[in-house]
């Protein structure tokens, strides 16, 4: 797992990282199909109005790898649209004085070599720690305000040129401090595909946005429950018509029920319990035949900004503390 530290102007962040990958790893953009290129280019136009600052980062990165911004944008915005993609498990738990989140990211084992956990601190935006299996876009993260967002894929009934989850997650982390702000941002976005977004802040406001091109619904904890969770399906009646299904191979229902049973069995949550839940055989995916499973796992106390991460199949004992956000906040204050 790469561990870049990116801060400053958007263009400069992109240029530095692009140059680094080009010079140290001989990075070049993978080729994509004509279908993906056309879809990605239409989506890139949407990104230019949705988040022009991150388009500047794409321009800088493209210069760093000696390629065209449009080609890079098309690649990034076609990811996870037409191919079988990750399968994930996420939860948030509200204690009396703290909020704990946990997240497993499940993907082909071959993607381990592409994963990165980044400290990102754009000038004029919130700083955060986030994980991804692609540069620039993000899959989950926790920002300096104690706001967390993590997505999970849903096999939706349709796609449209629009904003992919990678850039929705980024814009939320860089611009939102409260769950309500993040919900509003997600629901107002022209999304490209179907996803769940689990959002939590340090005040204890926890929610899921079930999101698809034709509709979105906010889901809150059930009555008498202080937790919420997602795997890879929509669960509200309003959104089920936009879910094609087919996630049985990744044990989505089994993981969903595993989270439910674990979360219902405890009265309070700490990071150790969160690690144990994410390591549970009913939650942690390890499909050897498919060469597919959990390739990173993150737990966090949003009130203390305490973050720990396992950079492989999680066990209760193999998480390591994440300290770069603390480092940055101290550096910034000096």
N, C-alpha and C positions, 0 to 999 in steps of 0.2 A: 504494500500500500504506500503510495506517494504521500508526502506531508508538506505540500507547499504553503508558504505564507505570502499572501497577496494583499497589498494595501497601497492606497494612493488613488490617483485618477484612473478611471475605467480603462482608457486607452493604454496607459502605461502598464497597468496590471496585465492586460492581454499581451502586450508586446514582450514584456519580460518573461512571461510563462511560455509563450510561443517560441521565443528564441531559445529558452532553456531546453524545451523538448526537442526542438530541431537540432540543436548542437550536441546535446548529450545522449539523445535517444534516436536520432535520425528520423524523427516523426514526420510522416506524411499522411494526408487524409486518405482514408479508405475509399475505394470506388463504390458508388451506389447506383442503383438502377435508375432508368429514365423516370419511372413512376415516382420513386422517392425524390428524385431531383425536382420534378415539377411540383410535387406536393411541398417540398421543403422551400422552394423559392416563393411560392404563394404564401407560405407561413412566415417567411422572413419579412415579407412586406407588412404582415400583421405585427410582427415583433418590433418593427421600426416605430410604430405608433404606440404599442403597448409599453415598451421599455427602451427608449432611445439610448439611454446610458449604456445598457449592456450591449447594444449594437456597436458602440464605440469600442468596447472590450473585444468584440469579435473582430473588428477592423484591426486592432492592435495585434491580436493573436495571429490573424491571417498574414500580416506583414512579417511577424516573427517566424512563421513557417514557410514564408515565400509563396503564398497562395492567395486566392481571391476571397474577399469577405463573403460574397454571395455564395460561393461554393462551400465555404465553411458553414455559413448560416443554413444552407439547404441540408447539409449533412446533419447538423445538430437538431434541426427542427423536424427531421424525418425519423429520428430515433424513437423506437418503441411504438411506432404507429402500425407498421405492416408485418412485423415479425413477432414470434413468440417472445415474451419478455419476462421480467422478474416477477416473483411471487413473494409477498412480504407479510409480516405480522407486526402490528403496532398496538400499543396500549398507552393510556394515561390514567393515573390513579391519584385522587385528591385526598390527602390527609388533612387533619385540622390545621396544620401549620406549614404544609409543603405540598408540592405537586411533583410526582415522579413519572417520567416517561421511559418507555422501552421500545426498541425497534430491532427486528431482524430483517436483513435484506437478503433475499433468496434469488440466486441467479446461477447460470452455468459456471462451474468451477473454473473454466478457462478465463473468465472475466476477472479473477482475482488479481491478475497481473496488471489490470487496467484501473483498479480501484484507487481512490485517493480520499484523504481526509484533509480538508483545507481550512486554514484560518483566512477569512476574507474580510477586509476592512476597507470598503470603498470610501473615498473622500466624500463627506457630507451624508453618509448613510450609516446604518447600524452595522456593527461588526458581529461576526458569528463564526462558529465552528460548524462545518457541514461535510457530508459524505456524498460520494457519487462514484459511478463507474465511467464517467465521461468528464473531460475538462469543461470549464465554464458553467454548464448546467449542474443542478444539485438535486439530490433525491430526498434529503432530510437535513435538519440542522437545528441548532439552538442559538439564539442571538443574545446580545448583551442585556436585553431587557427581561430575559427569562421567558421568551416566547419560543415555542417549539412547533415545527411542522414536519410531518412525514407523510409520504404518499404510498399508495399501493395500487397496483394495476388491476383493472377490471376488463374483462373481454367484452367490450361494448358492441352494440349493434351497428354503429357507424362511426366514421371519422370525418373530419372536415379540416381544410387548411385553417390553422389557428395557432394558439400558443400551447406548446407542449409543457408537461408537468415540470420539466427541468427549470424552466424560466418562471413559472408560477411560484415554485418553492423559493427561488432566488429573490424574486420581487417581494414576497412576503417577509423573508428574513431581513432584507435590507431596508424595509419601509414600515413595518408594523411592530407595535409594541404590545398590542392586546388582541385577544382571540377574535373579538367582534370586527376589528379592522381587517384581520386576515380573511375572515369569512366573507366580508363584503368584497374584498379584492378578488377572491376566487370566483364568487358568484357573478361578478361583473365582467369576467374575462371570457373572451371567445375561445373556449378550450378546443383543442384538436382531437381529444380522445376521452375515453371514460377512465376515471380514477377515483379512488377515495383519498381524501386529505384529512388526516387527524391533526387537530390543532389544539394546543394547550398553552396557557400562560400561568405565571406564578401566582395570580390571584385565585386560581382554582377554576377558571372558566375553561372547560374542556368540551370539545365538540368534534363531530365528523361532518365534512361536506361530501356527500355522494354527488359526483359531478360527471356530466356527459354533455355532448354538444347540444342536445335538445332540451335538457332540463337539469336542475340541481336541487338537492334537498338537504337541509341541515338536520343532523341527528344528534340528540343530546342523551346523556345517561338515562337509563330507565329509572322509574320511581324507586326510591330507597337504595339506589346504587350510586357509588361515588367513583365510578370508573367507566371508561369507554374503550372500544377496541375495534380493529379492522383486520381482515385478511383480504381475499381477492374476489369478493362479490358484493353486490348491493344487497342490502337487507330490508330497506323500506319498500312498502308496497308501491309507492309512487315511482321508484327507480328500477324496480325489477324488470319492467318491460324494456329497459335500455341495457340489460345485461344478457349477453348471448349464452353465458354459462361456459362449461367446458373446463373448469378449473379443478375437476376431481383429481386429475393426475398429480397435482401439487398439494393434495390433501387440504384444500382451503377450508372445507367444512370442519375437518378434524382439528385443524389449527385454531379455527374460530371457537370451537367448543372447548378446546384445551385452554385457550385464554380465558374464556368465560368461567370454567370450573376453577381455575387457579385464582382468578381475581375475586370470585365470590367466596372463596375459602379463607380469606384473610381480612382482618379489620384495619390494618395499617400497612403501609408499604415503605420499604427503604431500598437502597441500591442493591443490597445483597439479595433481597427477595426478588427484585426485578431481574437480576441475573439468573436466578434459579428458574424463574418462569420462562425466560427466553431460551434456557438450555433444556427445558423439559422436552422429552421425545415427542410429545403431542404438539409441540409448537415449533421446535427447531427442525428444519427440513434437511434431510440427508438422503437423497435419492441416488444411490451409487450407480444404478443401471443407466439413468439419464444423465449422470455426471452433473447433478444440479443440487443446490442446497444453500444453506446460509453462508454467505461469504463475508459479512460483517455484522456486528451487533453493537448497539449503543444504548446506554442507560444514562439518565441525568436527573439530578435534583434541580428543578428550575429556579427555586428560591435561592439556593446557594451557588448556582452556576457550576455545580460539580458534575463533571462529565467523565464517563469511563467507556472504553471501547474494546471490543474483541475483534481482531482483524482476521479472523478465520471462524470455523465452527465454534460457537460459544460454549464455554463451560463456566460454572460459577467461579472458577479460579483463574481464568486466563484473560480477564479484562485489565487494561492498563489506564491509569489516570491521564486525562487530556488537560494540559496546562497552558496551551498557547493563548487561549482567550484571556486568562488571567495575566499572562505576560504582556499582551497587547494593551489591555486596559490600564495596567500600571505604566507602561511605556508612554501611553497617550496622555496620562495625567501628569507626567513629569515635565 
